[in-house]
Amino acid sequence: MLIIPIQNKPDWRRPPLVCFALILVNLLVFVLYQSGDEARWQVAEEYYFSSGLPVLEEQLFYEFVDAEKPEWRTLAQGAGEEFIYEQLLWSHEFHDWLMPQLAAEGEQLWLDQRHQFSALRDRLSSFAYGLTPAEPTLQGLFGHMFLHGSWEHLLGNMIFLLLFGLSVELALGATWFIGLYLLGGLAAAGLHMGVEAGSMMPVIGASGAVSAVMGMFVAVYGVRRLRFFYTLGFAFGEFTAPALLVLPLWLGKEVFGYFFGSDNIAYWAHFGGLVAGFVCTMALIRLRPSREIHVEEDLPPSPEQMALARIESLQNSGKLVEAGQAAASARRQHPQSLPLIHKSIELSALAPQSEAHHRAWLALFALARIPEQDFAPVARGLEEYLQRAGEPRALNARVCLLLAQRAAKEKHWVLVERLLQRLQQTEQRHPLMARLANGLVEHYRRSGDEERARKALQIARTLQPSAI
C-alpha cells in the first residue's frame, strides 16, 4: 500500500535548502563512501579464505548452532556450505561466541587472525556506521540515517523526503525542520532497538527519519483536505481527505508489514518515526504557531480557473482566434487576474501591432495601482514590452506616471529613470515628475554615482509643472 499527497505546492520563493541538502548528503555518502564497500569486502573475504580460518571454524559453527541457534539447523542442512560460510563471515553473534573460547583455550594465532578479519570486515559502512540494537554506538545512532543498501533503497527514501520535506520545511523553518528530522530518526532508532533488543543485525537507511517527516506533514496540515494518490495491490486511484486521516493508515501499514511483510525492513522504526514526527510537531505548533501555509483544498474551481481552463482548451485545439477573444473577455471580467492577463498577452502577441495586444499590456500595467500586488511581474512585463514593442502605445503619460510612482516606492530606480526619460521625450509635465526626479538624484548620490546623479538633476531642472 502506498499513499502520497499530490496537491501540496511549496513556495519556491523560499527554497527549502535543508531538504535539498539532506538529499545531497545522502547521495554523496552513497556514491563517494558506500561505493567502496565492495572493495572493502573483497579484501576481508580474500583474507579469510587465504587464512586457515574456514577449516578451523566450520566444526565450531555446528557447536555454536547447537548451543545458541538451534533454529538454524534446518537452514544449515538445507542451504549447506553457502549458509554456513555466510554466517562465518557475517555473523557477529558467532564472532562474539567464538572469541572467548579461543582466548580461554590459548589459540593465539587463531585469535589474531579472527581479530584481523573482524577489523577488515567492520570497515564496511553498515558495520562501521550502521545501528546494531545489541551494541548501539553514537556514530551508529546518527550514521545509519545517511546509509542505504542499494540505489532502490536510496532513491525511494529520497523521493519520499522530497515529497513531504519541501512543504514541512517551508512551514516550520529550516532550523526546526532539521532538528525534528534528526530527533525523529533517533526516536525511530530507539523503538527499533527496543523491539529488536539483542539483535546483532545492523540497520541502515533514512526511512525512520523520513517517516518522521511524514508525521510532521500530517501535524502541519491537520484537518485540511488534501488530494492523495494511493496504490493497494494492483488497484490505484485518488481520494480527498483531511491529512490527519492518513496517519492511522500509515501506522496500520507498518504494523501489518511487521507481521506479514519482509524480514529485511525495520517496520517499527517507521512506526516510531511517524509517531515522533507527529507528536513533536504538534507540540511545536502549540508553542510556536507555524508560518501560514497555502494549501489548495478540494474546492470547486473558481470562475477565473474555469475561464483559464476554457481558454487553454481552445488554444490546445488550435482555435487561437477564439482563444484570444475568450482571454480578452475573461481579462475584462477579472481585471486583477495575473494568469488571465498573461494568457491574453500571449495570445494577442500573434498580432503585436493590434489594439488588443496593447490593451493586454495595459491591463498588466494597471496592476501597479494595487498596493498588495507584487510589482515584480509588472516590472518584468514593462521591460519586455519596451524591448518588443516598436511603438509602445500602452505607455501613455498617465500609465508612465503610475508605473514610475510605484517603481520609486519599490526602490526600482533604473525603471524610474527610464520612465521619466520617456515622459521628458514626449514633452510631458506634471508636479509628480519633479518629485520623482529629485528622488532619483538623492538615490544616485547615496549610491556614490555622481555622473548619473548629475543627469537626473538635469531632468529635474528641466521639468516645469503643467497639467496633462
C-alpha positions in Angstrom: 0.0 0.0 0.0 1.2 3.5 -0.9 -0.4 6.8 0.0 1.2 10.1 -1.1 -0.1 13.7 -1.4 -0.4 15.0 -4.9 -1.6 18.5 -4.2 0.6 20.4 -1.7 2.7 23.0 -3.6 5.7 24.6 -1.9 6.5 28.2 -2.2 9.6 28.4 -4.3 10.3 32.0 -3.3 11.7 30.5 -0.1 13.5 27.4 -1.4 13.8 24.5 1.2 17.6 24.4 1.3 17.8 22.0 4.2 15.7 19.4 2.5 17.8 19.6 -0.7 21.0 19.5 1.5 19.8 16.3 3.2 19.1 14.7 -0.2 22.6 15.8 -1.5 24.4 14.4 1.6 22.7 11.0 1.3 23.6 10.9 -2.4 27.2 11.8 -1.7 27.6 9.4 1.1 26.2 6.6 -1.1 28.3 7.5 -4.1 31.6 8.6 -2.5 31.7 6.4 0.6 29.5 3.3 0.3 30.6 2.7 -3.3 33.9 1.4 -1.7 32.2 -1.3 0.3 32.7 -3.9 -2.5 36.4 -3.4 -2.4 36.5 -3.4 1.4 34.5 -6.7 1.4 36.8 -8.3 -1.2 39.8 -7.5 0.9 38.2 -9.0 4.0 36.9 -12.1 2.1 40.3 -12.8 0.5 42.0 -12.6 3.9 39.5 -15.0 5.4 39.8 -17.7 2.8 43.6 -17.3 2.4 44.0 -17.9 6.2 43.3 -21.2 8.0 40.0 -19.8 9.4 37.5 -21.7 7.2 38.8 -25.1 8.1 39.2 -24.2 11.8 35.8 -22.6 12.3 33.4 -24.9 10.3 33.2 -27.5 13.1 32.8 -24.9 15.8 30.0 -23.3 13.9 27.9 -26.5 14.4 28.7 -26.4 18.1 27.5 -22.7 18.1 24.3 -23.7 16.3 23.6 -26.5 18.8 24.3 -24.2 21.8 22.9 -20.9 20.7 20.9 -21.1 17.5 19.0 -24.5 17.2 16.6 -22.9 14.8 19.5 -22.6 12.3 19.9 -26.4 12.0 17.3 -26.8 9.2 18.8 -23.8 7.3 22.3 -25.2 7.7 21.2 -28.6 6.4 19.1 -27.2 3.5 21.5 -24.5 2.2 24.7 -26.3 3.0 28.0 -24.6 2.8 26.5 -21.4 1.3 24.6 -20.7 4.6 27.5 -21.8 6.8 30.1 -19.6 5.2 27.6 -16.7 5.1 27.3 -16.9 8.9 31.1 -17.5 9.4 31.8 -14.3 7.5 28.9 -12.1 8.6 27.6 -13.2 11.9 28.6 -11.0 14.8 26.8 -13.5 17.2 29.1 -16.3 16.1 32.1 -14.0 16.4 31.2 -12.9 19.9 30.6 -16.6 20.9 33.9 -17.8 19.4 36.3 -15.1 20.7 36.1 -16.0 24.5 36.6 -19.7 23.7 39.7 -19.0 21.7 41.1 -16.8 24.4 40.3 -19.5 27.1 42.0 -22.2 25.0 45.1 -20.1 24.3 44.6 -20.2 20.5 46.6 -17.1 20.0 47.2 -17.4 16.2 43.6 -18.2 15.6 42.5 -15.4 17.8 44.8 -12.9 16.0 43.5 -14.0 12.6 39.9 -13.6 13.8 40.7 -10.1 15.1 42.4 -9.2 11.8 39.4 -10.5 9.7 36.9 -8.7 12.1 38.8 -5.4 11.7 38.7 -5.7 7.9 35.0 -6.7 7.8 34.0 -4.0 10.2 35.3 -1.3 7.8 32.1 -1.9 5.7 29.8 1.0 6.0 26.9 -1.0 7.6 29.2 -2.3 10.4 31.1 1.0 10.9 28.1 3.3 10.9 25.0 1.1 11.0 22.8 0.8 14.0 23.2 -2.5 15.9 20.5 -2.9 18.5 22.6 -5.1 20.8 25.6 -2.8 20.6 24.5 0.8 19.8 27.1 3.5 19.3 26.9 7.2 18.9 28.1 7.1 15.3 25.6 4.3 14.6 22.7 6.3 16.1 23.3 9.2 13.6 25.3 7.5 10.9 22.6 4.9 10.0 20.3 7.7 8.8 22.7 8.5 5.9 23.4 5.0 4.7 21.5 2.8 2.2 21.7 -0.7 1.0 21.0 -0.1 -2.7 20.1 2.6 -5.3 16.5 1.5 -5.0 16.6 1.9 -1.2 18.3 5.3 -1.5 16.0 6.7 -4.3 12.9 5.5 -2.5 13.7 7.3 0.7 14.9 10.5 -1.1 11.7 10.7 -3.2 9.6 10.5 -0.1 11.8 13.1 1.6 11.3 15.4 -1.3 7.5 14.8 -1.5 7.0 15.6 2.2 10.0 17.6 3.2 9.5 20.6 0.9 6.2 21.6 2.5 7.2 20.8 6.0 10.5 22.8 5.9 8.7 25.8 4.5 6.0 25.6 7.2 8.3 25.1 10.2 11.5 26.8 9.1 14.9 25.2 8.3 16.2 25.0 12.0 13.1 23.3 13.3 12.9 21.0 10.3 16.5 19.6 10.6 16.1 19.4 14.4 12.9 17.4 14.2 14.3 15.3 11.3 17.2 14.1 13.4 15.1 13.8 16.6 12.5 11.7 14.6 15.4 9.5 13.3 16.7 8.9 16.8 13.2 8.1 18.1 12.7 5.6 15.2 16.1 4.0 16.1 15.0 3.9 19.8 11.8 2.0 19.1 13.6 -0.4 16.8 16.2 -1.1 19.4 13.5 -1.7 22.0 11.6 -4.2 19.8 14.8 -5.9 18.4 16.8 -5.8 21.7 19.8 -8.2 21.5 19.9 -8.3 17.7 23.3 -8.0 16.1 22.0 -7.2 12.7 23.0 -3.7 11.7 20.2 -1.4 10.4 20.8 1.3 7.8 18.6 3.8 6.0 16.9 7.2 6.3 13.5 5.5 6.5 12.9 6.3 10.2 13.8 10.0 9.8 11.8 10.2 6.5 8.8 8.6 8.3 9.2 11.4 11.0 8.9 13.9 8.2 5.7 12.2 7.1 4.4 12.5 10.6 5.4 16.2 10.7 3.5 16.7 7.4 0.3 15.3 8.9 0.7 17.6 12.0 1.3 20.7 9.9 -1.7 20.1 7.6 -4.0 18.8 10.3 -7.6 18.7 9.2 -7.0 20.5 5.9 -8.4 18.5 3.0 -5.8 17.3 0.5 -5.8 15.0 -2.5 -3.8 11.8 -2.2 -2.7 9.1 -4.6 -2.9 5.5 -3.4 -2.0 2.0 -4.6 -3.3 -1.1 -3.0 -2.0 -4.2 -4.8 -2.9 -3.7 -8.4 -5.6 -1.1 -7.6 -4.8 2.6 -7.7 -6.6 6.0 -7.7 -7.1 9.2 -5.9 -9.1 10.3 -2.8 -9.6 13.5 -0.9 -9.4 13.6 2.9 -8.1 15.5 5.9 -4.4 15.0 6.3 -4.9 13.5 9.8 -6.8 10.6 8.3 -3.8 9.1 6.6 -1.7 8.8 9.8 -3.6 5.8 11.1 -3.4 4.3 7.6 0.3 4.7 7.5 0.7 3.3 11.1 -1.5 0.3 10.3 0.5 -0.4 7.2 3.7 -0.7 9.3 2.1 -3.0 11.9 0.7 -5.2 9.1 4.2 -5.2 7.5 5.9 -6.3 10.7 3.6 -9.4 11.0 3.2 -10.3 7.3 5.9 -8.4 5.4 9.6 -8.8 4.6 12.0 -9.6 7.4 14.6 -7.1 6.0 12.5 -4.0 6.7 12.6 -2.2 10.1 8.8 -1.6 10.3 8.9 -0.4 13.9 11.5 2.2 13.0 9.0 3.6 10.5 6.2 3.4 13.2 8.4 5.2 15.7 9.4 7.9 13.2 5.8 8.6 12.2 4.6 8.9 15.8 7.6 11.0 16.9 7.4 13.4 14.0 3.6 13.9 14.5 3.8 14.4 18.3 6.8 16.7 18.3 5.4 18.9 15.6 2.0 19.1 17.3 3.8 20.3 20.4 5.9 22.8 18.4 2.8 24.2 16.7 1.1 24.7 20.1 4.1 26.5 21.5 5.1 28.4 18.3 2.5 28.6 15.5 3.8 27.6 12.1 4.0 30.0 9.2 0.9 30.5 7.1 0.6 27.6 4.8 -1.2 28.0 1.4 -2.9 24.7 0.7 -5.2 24.1 -2.3 -8.1 22.2 -0.7 -10.7 20.2 -2.6 -12.9 23.1 -3.5 -14.9 23.7 -6.8 -12.9 25.7 -9.4 -13.3 29.4 -9.3 -14.8 31.3 -12.2 -11.3 32.6 -13.0 -9.9 29.0 -13.1 -12.8 27.8 -15.3 -12.2 30.7 -17.7 -8.5 29.9 -17.9 -9.2 26.2 -18.5 -11.6 27.1 -21.3 -9.0 29.4 -23.0 -6.3 26.7 -22.7 -8.7 24.1 -24.2 -9.4 26.4 -27.2 -5.7 27.1 -27.5 -4.7 23.4 -27.4 -7.4 22.7 -30.1 -5.7 25.2 -32.4 -8.6 27.7 -32.2 -6.3 30.6 -31.5 -8.6 33.4 -32.6 -11.4 32.1 -30.3 -8.9 31.6 -27.5 -7.7 35.2 -27.9 -11.2 36.6 -27.8 -12.1 34.4 -24.8 -8.9 35.6 -23.0 -9.7 39.3 -23.7 -13.3 38.8 -22.4 -12.1 36.9 -19.3 -9.5 39.6 -18.6 -12.1 42.3 -18.6 -14.2 40.2 -16.1 -11.3 39.6 -13.9 -9.0 42.6 -14.3 -6.8 41.7 -11.4 -6.0 38.1 -12.5 -2.4 37.9 -13.4 -2.7 34.4 -15.1 -5.5 35.7 -17.4 -3.6 38.9 -18.2 -0.5 36.8 -19.2 -2.6 34.5 -21.3 -4.2 37.5 -23.0 -0.8 38.9 -23.8 0.5 35.5 -25.1 -2.5 35.1 -27.4 -2.6 38.7 -28.7 1.1 38.6 -29.4 0.2 36.8 -32.7 -0.7 40.4 -33.9 1.8 42.6 -32.0 0.6 45.8 -33.6 -3.0 45.2 -32.8 -5.0 47.3 -30.3 -5.9 44.1 -28.4 -2.2 43.4 -27.8 -1.5 46.8 -26.4 -4.7 46.7 -24.2 -3.5 43.4 -22.8 -0.2 45.0 -21.7 -2.2 48.0 -20.4 -4.1 45.6 -18.1 -0.8 44.3 -16.7 0.5 47.9 -16.0 -2.8 48.8 -14.3 -1.9 46.3 -11.6 0.7 48.7 -10.3 -2.0 50.8 -8.6 -2.9 47.8 -6.3 -0.7 48.1 -3.2 -0.9 44.4 -2.4 0.0 43.3 -5.9 3.6 42.1 -6.3 5.4 44.6 -8.5 8.0 42.2 -9.8 5.8 40.7 -12.7 4.7 44.2 -13.7 8.3 45.4 -13.8 9.4 42.4 -15.8 6.5 42.9 -18.2 7.4 46.5 -18.7 11.0 45.6 -19.6 9.7 43.0 -22.1 7.1 45.4 -23.6 9.8 48.1 -24.1 12.0 45.6 -25.9 9.4 44.1 -28.1 7.0 47.0 -29.0 8.2 49.2 -31.8 5.6 51.8 -30.7 4.7 51.2 -27.0 1.2 52.8 -27.3 0.1 51.4 -23.9 2.7 53.7 -22.2 0.7 56.9 -22.3 1.6 59.7 -19.8 -0.8 58.6 -17.1 0.5 55.0 -17.2 4.1 56.1 -17.2 3.4 58.2 -14.1 1.6 55.4 -12.4 4.5 53.0 -13.1 7.2 55.5 -12.1 5.5 56.2 -8.8 5.1 52.5 -7.9 8.7 51.8 -9.1 10.0 54.6 -6.8 8.1 53.1 -3.9 9.7 49.7 -4.7 13.2 51.3 -5.0 13.3 50.3 -8.7 15.2 53.4 -9.6 16.5 52.3 -13.0 12.9 51.9 -14.1 12.0 55.3 -12.7 14.8 56.9 -14.8 13.6 55.2 -18.0 10.0 56.2 -17.4 11.0 59.8 -16.7 13.1 60.0 -19.8 10.2 58.7 -21.8 7.9 61.4 -20.3 10.5 64.0 -21.0 10.9 62.9 -24.6 7.1 63.3 -25.1 7.3 66.8 -23.5 5.0 65.9 -20.6 5.0 68.0 -17.4 3.5 67.1 -14.1 4.4 68.1 -10.4 5.0 64.4 -9.6 7.7 64.2 -12.3 9.8 66.7 -10.5 9.4 64.9 -7.2 10.4 61.6 -8.8 13.4 63.2 -10.4 14.6 64.6 -7.1 14.2 61.2 -5.5 16.3 59.8 -8.3 19.0 62.4 -7.7 19.1 61.5 -4.0 19.3 57.8 -4.7 22.3 58.1 -7.1 24.1 60.5 -4.6 23.6 58.0 -1.8 25.0 55.3 -4.1 28.0 57.4 -5.0 27.2 57.5 -8.7 27.7 61.3 -9.3 27.6 61.1 -13.1 24.0 59.6 -13.0 23.1 61.9 -10.2 24.0 64.9 -12.5 21.9 63.5 -15.3 19.0 63.0 -13.0 19.4 66.6 -11.7 19.3 67.9 -15.3 16.0 66.1 -15.7 14.7 67.6 -12.5 15.6 71.1 -13.5 14.0 70.9 -16.9 10.7 69.8 -15.6 8.2 72.6 -15.3 4.8 71.6 -13.8 1.8 71.8 -16.1 -1.4 69.8 -16.2 -1.7 66.8 -18.6 
